[in-house]
Amino acid sequence: MNTAATRTYLREQMGCADAAQANTIIAQGLNLMMLSDFGKAGIKTACASARRPGGVNAEGNPNGGELIPAIVEEKLKIATSVAKYFVSIDCPVSADALNWNRIKVFRTYEEQQANWKDALPPVDYSKEVGIVAWLEYMQEVLTSTLGVSGSPLGYVTRAVADVPVVDELRTTTPYGVSYLSFQSPSHA
């Protein structure tokens, strides 16, 4: 993604007041396509560096330090998490996919992950349990266990590697119209 598109995204979706604020953040190495490579600590460091006087800005002029509002930093931290989530499920990262009305719902997902408890312990298969019951139970175990990327293992170990797009993302949520939440189909 080019600098102009990143600047537009920072101004229209993240709340940068002007091009100077956006350019100073971009000068820290942030662009929309690399957002998933930043962590929350990286965003904090980038914004802190953008606020400090010294060095030069993207135009090569002396940097007097920019006022980067805390809300811009918080929005960027959420956008980083969403970009990482989208990459983990092979969803394209774009300005449209990361619009603020959609990604602000993601805070709920982060809270769910922070409070996640692996609900079910795995059990060994035995003749008393039966293969069908054991397979159903193991699917529930995998669905209730988060992997290192934060995705439920039941999603990662699905039978079909390339999951077809069921429906388009809603304008205001990071999941499709046939879902009530990140992992709950509306028909379930």
C-alpha positions as CSV (number, residue, x, y, z in Angstrom):
1,M,0.0,0.0,0.0
2,N,1.4,3.4,-0.9
3,T,2.1,6.3,1.5
4,A,-0.9,8.3,0.2
5,A,-3.3,5.5,1.0
6,T,-1.8,5.0,4.4
7,R,-2.0,8.7,5.1
8,T,-5.7,8.8,4.0
9,Y,-6.4,5.8,6.3
10,L,-4.6,7.4,9.3
11,R,-6.6,10.6,8.8
12,E,-10.0,9.2,7.9
13,Q,-10.1,6.1,10.1
14,M,-7.6,6.5,12.9
15,G,-8.3,10.2,13.6
16,C,-5.0,12.0,12.7
17,A,-5.9,15.7,12.6
18,D,-3.7,16.5,9.6
19,A,-1.2,15.2,7.1
20,A,1.7,16.2,9.4
21,Q,0.6,13.8,12.2
22,A,0.0,11.0,9.6
23,N,3.3,11.6,7.9
24,T,5.2,11.5,11.2
25,I,3.6,8.1,12.1
26,I,4.4,6.9,8.6
27,A,8.0,8.0,9.0
28,Q,8.2,5.5,11.9
29,G,7.8,2.7,9.4
30,L,4.1,2.2,9.7
31,N,2.1,1.4,6.6
32,L,-1.3,-0.3,6.2
33,M,0.1,-3.5,4.6
34,M,2.7,-3.9,7.4
35,L,0.2,-3.2,10.2
36,S,0.1,-6.9,11.1
37,D,3.9,-6.8,11.7
38,F,3.5,-4.3,14.5
39,G,2.5,-5.2,18.0
40,K,0.9,-3.0,20.6
41,A,4.3,-2.3,22.0
42,G,5.5,-1.3,18.5
43,I,2.6,1.1,18.1
44,K,3.4,2.6,21.5
45,T,7.0,3.0,20.5
46,A,6.2,4.5,17.1
47,C,3.8,7.0,18.6
48,A,6.2,8.0,21.4
49,S,9.0,8.5,18.8
50,A,6.6,10.6,16.6
51,R,5.9,12.8,19.6
52,R,9.6,13.4,20.4
53,P,11.4,16.3,18.7
54,G,14.5,15.5,16.7
55,G,15.5,13.9,13.5
56,V,13.6,14.6,10.3
57,N,10.1,13.9,9.1
58,A,9.0,12.1,6.0
59,E,9.5,15.3,3.9
60,G,13.1,15.6,5.2
61,N,12.3,18.7,7.4
62,P,13.4,18.9,11.0
63,N,10.9,17.1,13.2
64,G,9.7,19.3,16.1
65,G,7.6,16.4,17.4
66,E,4.0,15.9,16.6
67,L,1.0,15.8,18.9
68,I,-0.3,12.3,18.4
69,P,-3.5,12.0,20.4
70,A,-3.8,9.0,22.7
71,I,-7.0,7.9,20.9
72,V,-5.0,7.6,17.6
73,E,-2.5,5.3,19.4
74,E,-5.3,3.2,20.9
75,K,-7.1,2.9,17.6
76,L,-3.8,1.8,15.9
77,K,-3.3,-0.8,18.6
78,I,-6.7,-2.3,17.8
79,A,-6.1,-2.1,14.1
80,T,-2.8,-4.0,14.6
81,S,-4.6,-6.8,16.4
82,V,-7.3,-6.9,13.7
83,A,-4.7,-7.0,11.0
84,K,-2.9,-9.9,12.8
85,Y,-6.3,-11.7,13.1
86,F,-7.1,-11.2,9.5
87,V,-3.7,-12.5,8.4
88,S,-4.2,-15.6,10.6
89,I,-7.5,-16.4,8.8
90,D,-6.3,-15.4,5.3
91,C,-8.5,-12.4,5.1
92,P,-7.0,-9.6,3.0
93,V,-5.8,-6.6,5.0
94,S,-7.0,-3.4,3.4
95,A,-8.3,0.1,4.3
96,D,-11.9,-1.1,3.7
97,A,-11.4,-4.3,5.9
98,L,-9.9,-2.2,8.6
99,N,-12.4,0.7,8.7
100,W,-13.0,1.9,12.2
101,N,-16.7,1.1,12.4
102,R,-15.8,-2.5,11.7
103,I,-12.7,-2.9,13.9
104,K,-13.9,-1.2,17.0
105,V,-16.1,-4.3,17.6
106,F,-12.8,-6.2,17.8
107,R,-12.2,-5.0,21.3
108,T,-14.9,-7.6,22.4
109,Y,-12.8,-10.3,20.7
110,E,-9.7,-9.2,22.5
111,E,-11.5,-9.2,25.9
112,Q,-12.8,-12.8,25.0
113,Q,-9.2,-13.9,24.3
114,A,-7.9,-12.3,27.5
115,N,-10.5,-14.0,29.6
116,W,-10.4,-17.3,27.7
117,K,-10.4,-20.5,29.7
118,D,-9.7,-23.8,27.9
119,A,-12.9,-25.4,28.9
120,L,-12.4,-29.0,28.1
121,P,-9.4,-31.3,28.9
122,P,-8.6,-33.8,26.2
123,V,-9.4,-37.4,27.0
124,D,-7.9,-40.6,25.7
125,Y,-10.0,-42.8,23.4
126,S,-11.4,-46.0,24.9
127,K,-13.8,-48.6,23.8
128,E,-16.2,-47.4,26.5
129,V,-16.5,-44.0,25.0
130,G,-17.0,-45.0,21.4
131,I,-15.4,-43.4,18.3
132,V,-18.2,-41.1,17.3
133,A,-18.6,-39.7,20.8
134,W,-14.9,-39.3,21.2
135,L,-14.6,-37.5,17.8
136,E,-17.4,-35.1,18.7
137,Y,-15.8,-34.4,22.1
138,M,-12.3,-33.8,20.5
139,Q,-13.9,-31.4,18.1
140,E,-15.3,-29.5,21.1
141,V,-11.9,-29.6,22.8
142,L,-10.2,-28.1,19.7
143,T,-12.9,-25.5,19.3
144,S,-12.5,-24.4,23.0
145,T,-8.7,-24.3,22.9
146,L,-6.8,-21.3,21.5
147,G,-3.6,-21.8,19.5
148,V,-0.5,-19.6,19.6
149,S,-2.0,-17.2,17.1
150,G,-5.2,-16.8,19.2
151,S,-7.4,-18.8,16.7
152,P,-9.3,-21.8,18.1
153,L,-7.6,-25.0,17.2
154,G,-10.8,-26.3,15.7
155,Y,-10.6,-23.7,13.0
156,V,-6.9,-24.3,12.4
157,T,-7.4,-28.1,12.1
158,R,-10.5,-27.9,9.9
159,A,-10.9,-30.6,7.2
160,V,-11.0,-28.0,4.3
161,A,-7.8,-26.0,4.1
162,D,-9.2,-23.3,1.9
163,V,-12.5,-22.2,3.4
164,P,-14.7,-20.7,0.8
165,V,-16.0,-17.2,1.5
166,V,-19.5,-17.7,2.9
167,D,-20.6,-14.1,2.8
168,E,-19.1,-10.6,2.8
169,L,-18.0,-8.8,5.9
170,R,-20.6,-6.5,7.4
171,T,-19.8,-2.8,7.3
172,T,-19.8,-2.5,11.0
173,T,-18.3,-5.9,12.1
174,P,-15.2,-7.9,11.3
175,Y,-17.3,-11.0,10.6
176,G,-19.9,-12.0,8.0
177,V,-23.6,-11.5,8.0
178,S,-24.4,-15.1,8.8
179,Y,-22.6,-14.8,12.2
180,L,-23.6,-13.2,15.4
181,S,-20.1,-12.9,16.8
182,F,-16.6,-14.0,15.9
183,Q,-17.2,-17.7,16.2
184,S,-21.0,-18.1,16.5
185,P,-23.1,-18.7,13.4
186,S,-26.5,-17.0,13.6
187,H,-28.2,-20.2,12.7
188,A,-26.7,-22.1,15.6
